[in-house]
Amino acid sequence: MSRIISTEEFVSEVENGKGAVVVDFFATWCGPCKMLAPVYDALGESMEGKAKFLKVDIDQSLELAQKFEVATVPTVIVFKDGKELDKLIGFFPKQKLEEMVNAHI
């Protein structure tokens, strides 16, 4: 299951965390983000124990969006042991997201 995190939680969960963490940078007003949400949440549930699935609201955490150069939402970034490994921008099918995550766990 994915959950929305704050900037402070991002540091502890992602930057200082261990293992694979998938982060969906989204906005509440974004249509493609709303389309991706059920796909992202379902994948997070099916991959529980293999990777953490988290969300960052760019309007609430602008500094994180800027730090990771998120200019378009949704943007999904895979981190492992605090390092950015891969990124998908815009809406995409579940299979593409699943392949990206599986490549890094």
Order of alpha helices (4+ residues) and beta strands (2+ residues): beta-alpha-beta-alpha-beta-alpha-beta-beta-alpha
